[in-house]
């Protein structure tokens, strides 16, 4: 069953959008590199609803199955790419992650 990995991010106000784009590009480059990682899309939060809770950006990764997602998490390529995201987000409360199978 396909797993969708949803990540909401609060980018620090002083971070340039080019830095965010670079961090997201590094994560997106893992598609085709990490087995079972099928897709990656990201964007800036432009919801008109007030429920965004200050999340500025988000992305969705789709994995072939739970085993693929579970192997991705500790993969050194993921860990390296995730450093870019950590560098631009708020240190406390700067990320929320939800996964679900469909």
N, C-alpha and C positions, 0 to 999 in steps of 0.2 A: 504494500500500500504506500502511495506517495506521501512524503512528509514535507510539510511547508514550515519553514523556519523563518519567523517574522521577528525583526529587530527594530525597535523604535529608539531613536537617539536624540539626546539633547546636546547639540553642539554648542560649545562655549561662544559667547557673543563676539569675542575678539578674533575668532578664527575666520580666515578668508574662505570664500566658497571654493576657490581653487584647491585648497588643502582638503576640503571635504571631498571634492571630486576625485582627487588623487587617492585618498583612502578608499573610497568606494571602488575605484578602478582596480586597485590591488585585490580587493575581495572578489570582484567580478572576474578577474583573470584566472581565478581558481576553477571556473567552469571549464571542463575538458582536461584539467590537470588532476583533479581529485576524483577518483572513481565514484560514480553515483551522484555527483553534484550535477544536476540537470540544467538549472537556470538560475539567474540572478537579475533582479530589477531593483532599482532604488530611485528615490526622489525626495524632494523637499516637501514638507508638510504644507499643503495649501488648503486644508479643510476650513470651511467657513464656520464649522461647529466649534464651540468652546471646550469640547471634551478632549482636546489634544494634549492637555496637561504639560504644555511647554515643550513637547517633543518637536524638534525642528526638521528631522529627517527620518526616513525609514527605508528598510529593504526587506525583500523576500527572497529566500533561496528555496529551491525545490530539490529534494533528494529522492532517489529511486525508492528508498525504504528506510526503516529505522536503523538498520545495520550501517548503511552508507552515512547517515547523519552521525551516528555514534563514532564511526571511524574518522570522520571529518574533524570533530571537535578537538582531539589531541594532536591531529596531524601537524607537523612542524610548519608546513606551508600555510596552513590556516593561522597558526599562532603568530607567524611573521606578519601576515597581512592584517591580522587583528590589532597589531601594535599601532598601525596608522589610525585606526578608529579610536583606540584608547587615547591617542595624542590629541584628538580634536574634540572629544566629548567631555561633558562635565564629569569630574572625578567621583562625585557622590550623586547617585540617583540619575546618572546620565544614560542609562540603557535599560530597556525592558525587553525580554525575549519570551516569545510564545511559539511553541511548536504544536502542530496538529497533523493528524493523518487523515487523508481523504481518498 
